[in-house]
């Protein structure tokens, strides 16, 4: 059995279950069926399915079904029609986003031009729910969906897919990509993404893209997202991505309000107390991000933080540890400076002694050469006489 026929069989099974949900009279029954469909499409393929479909380990069913619906317009239209009848169910928007994102965003006429904005908005709403599920659980189950939105739509070289969307839908797509870009992408790639991010209201047809034009929008969305994250692993991913912006020229060009909000949010992450009670690795990473992005006032922040820790007896041990680490760092810096100074002084003295010895060594040679010159001149003078 070919991979296309297997994907077709899976798609028919999904449609069958969703039609059962539309025919169910009780709301609870519809929700149970929709939850089963969501669990099915987000599940991982077993070894038998991996062999038949010739895909890599860890592939999920929606990664196989989305390309199938993209190539089969009839099946995609049928799924869209069924999903419209189940808009009120909580699992339908995520299933809709997982299965129809390639078809809806790759074909400008998919689903009809009149309802296109509504369809895209439902897709983005479902995608946002999925991404928040990953962030709260520190998983990457839906990273393929994000990578398609980011690198096939927003960062596409020709930008046809982004420009074909309604204006409000463009802003929604760019917003969801900006919110979760530090989580799904590599930290080293975040500065480059900041450079290539377009403005929500700018398209290739009405303006030329300027590097870094969307940096302010991205940092605003990231700041708002940081306020809602509680998982330690997810916060560390965001902070590592922000640390990578240390030498980015586009950070300085952002609005002052945006930088102040980001600085305030990072400073709130340095506190280990309420209301979030963040773990110590997050506090340290937040301090590193503050020192990298806003180096001015670094010592003052450290002093204030240590002072507040002494007000809380439970933080005394960490205050002592931080003080010892700071003392060690100061000693290392002072010792390095002293060694470099002493080494420089010794090197200067050795160079002076070496020059003096070379001068003394050259004196006899110069005297001999001068005596020889005088002797030759006297001899020549006597010959002339």
Residue pairs with C-beta under 8 A, 6 or more apart in sequence:
1 52
3 52
3 53
3 54
3 64
4 68
6 49
6 52
6 53
6 64
7 53
7 64
7 65
7 67
7 68
8 68
8 72
8 75
10 61
10 64
10 65
10 68
11 65
11 68
11 69
11 72
11 75
11 79
13 40
14 37
14 40
14 41
14 65
14 79
14 99
15 75
15 78
15 79
15 82
17 33
17 36
17 37
17 40
18 33
18 34
18 37
18 79
18 82
18 83
18 86
18 95
19 82
20 33
21 29
21 30
21 33
21 34
21 37
21 86
21 89
22 30
22 82
22 85
22 86
24 30
24 33
30 86
30 89
31 89
31 90
31 91
34 86
34 89
34 90
34 91
34 92
34 95
35 91
37 91
37 95
38 91
38 94
38 95
40 61
41 60
41 61
41 62
41 65
41 95
41 98
41 99
42 60
42 61
42 62
42 98
42 141
43 60
43 61
44 58
44 59
44 60
44 61
45 53
45 55
45 59
45 60
45 61
45 64
50 56
50 57
50 59
53 59
53 64
55 63
55 64
60 141
60 144
62 98
62 99
62 145
63 144
65 98
65 99
66 98
66 99
66 100
66 101
66 102
66 103
67 102
68 75
69 75
69 76
69 79
69 99
69 100
69 102
69 103
70 76
70 102
70 103
70 106
73 103
73 107
73 110
76 100
76 103
76 110
77 111
79 96
79 99
79 100
80 96
80 100
80 111
80 119
83 92
83 95
83 96
83 100
86 92
87 93
87 122
92 126
93 122
93 123
93 125
93 126
93 129
94 126
94 127
94 129
94 130
95 126
96 122
96 123
96 126
97 122
97 123
97 124
97 125
97 126
97 127
97 130
97 145
98 126
98 130
98 142
98 145
100 123
101 123
101 127
101 145
101 148
101 149
102 148
103 110
104 110
104 111
104 119
104 120
104 123
105 120
105 123
105 148
105 149
105 152
105 153
105 161
105 165
106 161
108 116
108 164
110 116
110 119
111 119
116 165
116 166
116 169
117 165
117 166
117 168
117 169
120 165
120 166
120 169
120 172
120 173
121 168
121 169
121 172
124 169
124 172
124 173
124 175
124 176
127 142
127 145
127 146
127 149
127 176
128 176
128 179
130 141
130 142
130 145
131 142
131 146
131 176
131 179
131 180
131 183
131 184
133 139
133 141
133 142
134 140
134 141
134 142
134 143
134 183
135 180
135 183
135 229
135 231
135 234
136 229
136 230
136 231
136 234
137 231
138 231
138 232
138 233
138 234
140 184
143 184
146 177
146 180
146 184
147 184
149 173
149 176
149 177
150 177
150 181
150 184
150 185
150 193
152 161
153 161
153 162
153 173
153 177
154 162
154 173
154 174
154 177
154 197
154 198
155 193
155 196
155 197
156 162
158 204
159 198
159 203
159 204
162 170
162 173
162 174
162 198
162 203
163 170
163 203
163 204
163 205
165 173
167 201
170 200
170 201
170 203
171 200
171 201
174 197
174 198
174 200
174 214
174 217
175 200
175 221
177 197
178 197
178 214
178 217
178 218
178 221
178 222
179 221
179 222
179 224
179 225
180 225
181 190
181 193
181 218
181 222
181 241
182 190
182 222
182 237
182 238
182 240
182 241
182 242
183 234
183 237
183 238
185 193
185 241
187 237
187 240
187 241
187 243
187 244
188 244
190 241
190 242
190 244
190 245
191 244
191 245
191 247
191 248
191 250
193 218
194 212
194 214
194 215
194 218
194 219
194 245
194 248
194 250
195 211
195 212
195 215
195 248
195 250
196 209
196 211
197 213
197 214
197 215
197 217
197 218
198 209
198 213
198 214
199 213
199 214
199 217
200 214
200 217
202 209
202 213
211 250
212 249
212 250
212 253
215 250
215 251
215 253
215 254
216 253
216 254
216 255
216 258
219 251
219 254
219 258
219 259
219 262
220 258
220 261
222 238
222 242
222 262
223 258
223 261
223 262
223 265
225 238
226 235
226 238
226 265
226 266
226 269
227 265
229 235
229 238
230 276
232 278
232 279
232 281
232 282
235 269
235 278
235 282
235 285
236 281
236 282
236 285
239 266
239 269
239 282
239 285
239 286
239 288
239 289
240 285
242 262
242 266
242 289
242 292
242 293
243 285
243 288
243 289
243 292
243 293
245 251
245 292
245 293
246 292
246 293
251 259
251 293
259 294
262 293
263 290
263 293
263 294
266 286
266 289
266 290
266 293
266 294
267 286
267 290
267 301
268 276
269 278
269 282
269 283
269 285
269 286
270 283
270 286
270 287
270 290
270 301
270 305
271 278
271 283
271 308
272 278
272 279
272 280
272 283
272 315
272 318
273 312
273 315
280 318
287 301
287 302
287 305
290 298
290 301
291 298
302 322
302 326
305 322
306 319
306 322
306 323
309 315
309 316
309 318
309 319
309 322
310 316
310 319
